[in-house]
Amino acid sequence: MTLDPGVLLLVLLAAVLHASWNALIKAGGDHLVVTAIIMFVPIPPAIAIVLLQPAMAAAAWPYVILSAVVHWIYFGVLIGAYRYGDFSQVYPIARGSAPAMVAFEAWIFEGEALSATETLGALIVSAGIVSLAWRRRGGAVPTHEPKAIAFALLTALTIAIYLLADGMGGRRSGDPLVYVCWLFILQGLPLAAVTLWRRRGRLAESLRPNLTQGILGGAIACVSYGIAVWAMSVAPLAHVVAVRETSVLFGAALGALVLKEPFGRYRILASAVVAAGAVLLNLGR
């Protein structure tokens, strides 16, 4: 099964947007504050939408609650990963396992079996994504690299769980927009509360230099994940996730061009592998 061209283009847009707001977190001076602002920005419009729209179907509530809880863990380990590692190293590892893991989960829980070609495509996408983070042999290994990799792998696990939850929840919600709004509310409010407590006494000092980045990142993240949940509600989970995780290509480019992190020919080759895997996955049966 292939993605409809319109869905494909929207998911690619979501990939670009996702890489962009993650780069804003990495570039921010206070990662916790930037993340909290990003998650708080969608809350006011989300509250307005859930008050105006019909109620979400009861069958979706377990999924949105599970996703919100896993997102809290996700942001914690993601902040830890960015504290210790380069964006262009952490981001590919964190996103890399998602296509293969979600393909397996979708088969188990939603009965979405993949053909041999589609399975190979999902595995190639994951392999190419993770290889983007490898360093050239003989290069110096930063002191904190093991911590960065460990946090990135934990982040990958949370991603695989919440993507499946949101794919299944969006389908059962009756309205993916209302589902996404409830998710923004449930994941954003506790994170804002934790940030207020962690930065008590110096919140204004932390907010000032990070406010613009956070607001911009929040608007971008809102659109990006809204597209992703909608796409997973109308198309196969593994296909949507594999295309969305090509965000690592944009993330690697942002890391090199904006954050001045090393890129090189090896990562160009790895990027080509990711693209080839995505094409295989969408060739159909």
C-alpha positions as CSV (number, residue, x, y, z in Angstrom):
1,M,0.0,0.0,0.0
2,T,1.4,3.4,-0.9
3,L,0.6,6.8,0.6
4,D,-1.7,9.1,-1.2
5,P,0.5,11.9,-2.8
6,G,-1.3,14.6,-0.8
7,V,-0.7,12.7,2.5
8,L,2.9,12.0,1.5
9,L,3.6,15.8,0.9
10,L,2.0,16.7,4.2
11,V,4.0,14.1,6.1
12,L,7.2,15.4,4.5
13,L,6.2,18.9,5.6
14,A,5.7,17.5,9.1
15,A,9.2,16.0,8.9
16,V,10.8,19.3,8.1
17,L,8.9,21.1,10.9
18,H,9.8,18.4,13.4
19,A,13.5,18.8,12.7
20,S,13.1,22.5,13.0
21,W,11.6,22.6,16.5
22,N,14.1,20.0,17.8
23,A,16.9,22.2,16.5
24,L,15.4,25.1,18.4
25,I,15.5,23.1,21.6
26,K,19.2,22.2,21.0
27,A,20.0,25.8,20.2
28,G,18.2,27.2,23.3
29,G,20.2,28.3,26.3
30,D,17.9,26.5,28.7
31,H,16.6,23.3,27.2
32,L,13.9,22.7,29.8
33,V,12.5,26.2,29.5
34,V,12.5,26.1,25.7
35,T,10.8,22.7,25.7
36,A,8.2,23.9,28.3
37,I,7.3,27.0,26.2
38,I,7.0,24.9,23.0
39,M,4.6,22.5,24.8
40,F,2.6,25.4,26.4
41,V,2.0,27.4,23.2
42,P,-0.6,25.0,21.7
43,I,-2.6,24.8,25.0
44,P,-4.9,27.9,24.8
45,P,-6.1,27.2,21.2
46,A,-6.4,23.5,22.1
47,I,-8.7,24.3,25.1
48,A,-10.8,26.5,22.8
49,I,-11.1,23.7,20.2
50,V,-12.1,21.0,22.7
51,L,-14.8,23.3,24.2
52,L,-16.2,24.1,20.8
53,Q,-16.0,20.7,19.1
54,P,-18.0,17.5,19.9
55,A,-16.5,15.3,22.6
56,M,-13.8,12.8,21.8
57,A,-14.9,9.2,21.6
58,A,-14.5,7.3,24.9
59,A,-12.5,4.6,23.2
60,A,-9.6,7.1,22.5
61,W,-9.1,8.2,26.2
62,P,-6.8,5.3,27.2
63,Y,-4.5,6.0,24.2
64,V,-4.3,9.8,24.8
65,I,-3.6,9.3,28.5
66,L,-0.9,6.7,27.7
67,S,0.6,9.0,25.1
68,A,0.7,12.0,27.4
69,V,2.5,10.0,30.1
70,V,5.0,8.6,27.7
71,H,5.5,12.1,26.3
72,W,6.5,13.4,29.8
73,I,9.2,10.7,29.9
74,Y,10.2,11.5,26.3
75,F,10.9,15.1,27.0
76,G,12.9,14.3,30.1
77,V,15.2,11.9,28.3
78,L,15.4,14.1,25.2
79,I,16.6,17.0,27.2
80,G,19.2,14.8,28.8
81,A,20.3,13.6,25.3
82,Y,20.7,17.2,24.0
83,R,22.6,18.1,27.2
84,Y,25.3,15.6,26.5
85,G,25.4,15.1,22.7
86,D,25.4,16.9,19.4
87,F,22.0,17.5,17.7
88,S,23.2,15.7,14.5
89,Q,24.2,12.7,16.6
90,V,21.4,12.5,19.1
91,Y,18.5,13.2,16.7
92,P,19.2,10.3,14.3
93,I,19.6,7.8,17.1
94,A,16.4,9.0,18.9
95,R,14.3,8.8,15.7
96,G,16.1,5.8,14.1
97,S,14.3,2.8,15.6
98,A,10.8,4.2,15.1
99,P,10.0,3.0,11.5
100,A,11.0,-0.7,12.2
101,M,9.5,-0.7,15.7
102,V,6.2,0.9,14.7
103,A,5.9,-1.5,11.8
104,F,6.3,-4.4,14.2
105,E,3.9,-2.9,16.7
106,A,1.3,-2.0,14.0
107,W,1.4,-5.6,12.8
108,I,0.9,-6.9,16.4
109,F,-1.8,-4.5,17.6
110,E,-3.5,-3.3,14.4
111,G,-3.0,-6.2,12.0
112,E,-1.1,-4.0,9.5
113,A,1.2,-6.6,7.9
114,L,3.9,-5.4,5.5
115,S,5.0,-7.1,2.3
116,A,8.6,-8.3,2.1
117,T,9.5,-5.1,0.1
118,E,7.8,-2.8,2.6
119,T,9.5,-4.6,5.5
120,L,12.9,-4.3,3.8
121,G,12.2,-0.6,3.3
122,A,11.4,0.0,7.0
123,L,14.6,-1.8,8.1
124,I,16.7,0.2,5.6
125,V,15.2,3.5,6.8
126,S,16.0,2.6,10.4
127,A,19.5,1.4,9.6
128,G,20.2,4.5,7.5
129,I,18.9,6.8,10.2
130,V,20.9,5.3,13.0
131,S,24.1,5.3,10.8
132,L,23.8,9.0,10.5
133,A,25.0,9.2,14.1
134,W,28.1,7.1,13.7
135,R,31.5,8.8,14.0
136,R,34.4,8.1,11.8
137,R,36.8,5.5,13.2
138,G,39.8,7.0,14.8
139,G,38.1,10.3,15.8
140,A,38.1,11.4,19.4
141,V,35.2,10.3,21.4
142,P,33.7,13.1,23.6
143,T,33.6,12.4,27.3
144,H,29.8,12.4,27.5
145,E,29.1,10.4,24.3
146,P,28.0,7.2,26.2
147,K,25.5,9.2,28.2
148,A,24.2,11.0,25.0
149,I,23.7,7.6,23.3
150,A,22.0,6.1,26.3
151,F,19.6,9.0,26.6
152,A,19.0,8.9,22.8
153,L,18.1,5.2,22.9
154,L,15.7,5.7,25.8
155,T,14.2,8.5,23.7
156,A,13.8,6.1,20.8
157,L,11.8,3.7,23.0
158,T,9.4,6.3,24.2
159,I,8.9,7.5,20.6
160,A,7.9,4.0,19.4
161,I,5.4,3.7,22.2
162,Y,3.7,7.1,21.8
163,L,3.5,6.9,18.0
164,L,1.6,3.7,18.2
165,A,-0.7,5.0,20.9
166,D,-1.4,8.1,18.9
167,G,-2.0,6.2,15.7
168,M,-4.5,3.9,17.4
169,G,-6.0,6.7,19.4
170,G,-6.5,9.1,16.5
171,R,-8.3,6.4,14.6
172,R,-10.7,5.7,17.5
173,S,-11.2,9.4,18.5
174,G,-13.9,10.3,16.0
175,D,-11.9,13.5,15.3
176,P,-8.1,13.4,15.1
177,L,-8.0,17.2,15.7
178,V,-9.8,16.9,19.1
179,Y,-7.5,14.0,20.0
180,V,-4.4,16.1,19.2
181,C,-5.8,19.0,21.2
182,W,-6.4,16.8,24.3
183,L,-2.8,15.4,23.9
184,F,-1.4,18.9,23.8
185,I,-3.3,19.8,27.0
186,L,-2.4,16.7,28.9
187,Q,1.3,16.7,28.0
188,G,1.8,20.5,28.2
189,L,0.3,21.4,31.6
190,P,2.3,19.0,33.7
191,L,5.5,20.0,31.9
192,A,4.8,23.7,32.5
193,A,4.2,23.0,36.2
194,V,7.5,21.1,36.5
195,T,9.3,23.9,34.8
196,L,7.8,26.5,37.2
197,W,9.0,24.4,40.1
198,R,12.5,23.6,38.7
199,R,13.1,27.3,37.8
200,R,11.4,28.9,40.8
201,G,13.0,32.2,41.8
202,R,14.7,32.6,38.4
203,L,11.9,31.9,35.9
204,A,11.9,35.4,34.4
205,E,15.6,35.2,33.9
206,S,15.3,31.9,32.1
207,L,12.3,33.0,30.0
208,R,13.7,36.2,28.5
209,P,16.4,34.8,26.3
210,N,14.4,31.7,25.3
211,L,10.9,33.1,24.8
212,T,11.1,33.8,21.0
213,Q,12.6,30.4,20.2
214,G,10.0,28.7,22.4
215,I,7.0,30.4,20.9
216,L,8.3,29.8,17.3
217,G,9.0,26.1,18.2
218,G,5.6,25.7,19.8
219,A,3.8,26.9,16.7
220,I,5.9,24.6,14.5
221,A,5.5,21.6,16.8
222,C,1.7,22.1,16.9
223,V,1.4,21.9,13.1
224,S,3.9,19.1,12.8
225,Y,2.4,16.7,15.2
226,G,-1.2,17.6,14.2
227,I,-0.3,16.5,10.6
228,A,1.3,13.3,11.9
229,V,-1.6,12.1,14.0
230,W,-4.1,12.9,11.2
231,A,-1.9,11.0,8.7
232,M,-1.7,8.0,11.0
233,S,-5.5,8.0,11.3
234,V,-6.0,7.7,7.5
235,A,-2.9,5.8,6.3
236,P,-0.8,2.8,7.4
237,L,1.2,3.6,10.6
238,A,4.5,2.2,9.3
239,H,4.4,4.2,6.1
240,V,3.6,7.4,7.8
241,V,6.3,7.0,10.5
242,A,9.0,6.0,8.0
243,V,8.3,9.1,5.9
244,R,8.1,11.3,8.9
245,E,11.4,10.1,10.3
246,T,13.1,11.3,7.2
247,S,13.1,14.4,9.4
248,V,16.6,13.2,10.3
249,L,17.9,14.3,6.9
250,F,16.7,17.8,7.6
251,G,17.9,17.5,11.2
252,A,21.4,16.6,10.0
253,A,21.4,19.5,7.5
254,L,20.3,21.9,10.2
255,G,23.0,20.6,12.6
256,A,25.6,21.2,9.9
257,L,24.4,24.5,8.5
258,V,22.9,26.2,11.5
259,L,24.5,24.7,14.6
260,K,27.9,24.2,12.8
261,E,28.2,20.5,13.7
262,P,30.2,18.2,11.4
263,F,28.4,16.5,8.5
264,G,30.7,15.0,5.9
265,R,30.5,12.5,3.0
266,Y,29.6,9.6,5.3
267,R,26.4,11.3,6.5
268,I,25.5,12.2,2.9
269,L,25.7,8.4,2.0
270,A,23.6,7.5,5.1
271,S,21.0,10.1,4.0
272,A,20.8,8.5,0.6
273,V,20.2,5.1,2.3
274,V,17.3,6.6,4.3
275,A,15.8,8.0,1.1
276,A,16.2,4.6,-0.7
277,G,14.4,2.8,2.2
278,A,11.5,5.3,2.2
279,V,11.1,4.7,-1.6
280,L,11.1,0.9,-1.1
281,L,8.5,1.2,1.7
282,N,6.2,3.1,-0.5
283,L,6.5,0.9,-3.6
284,G,3.6,-1.1,-2.3
285,R,2.9,-4.9,-2.5
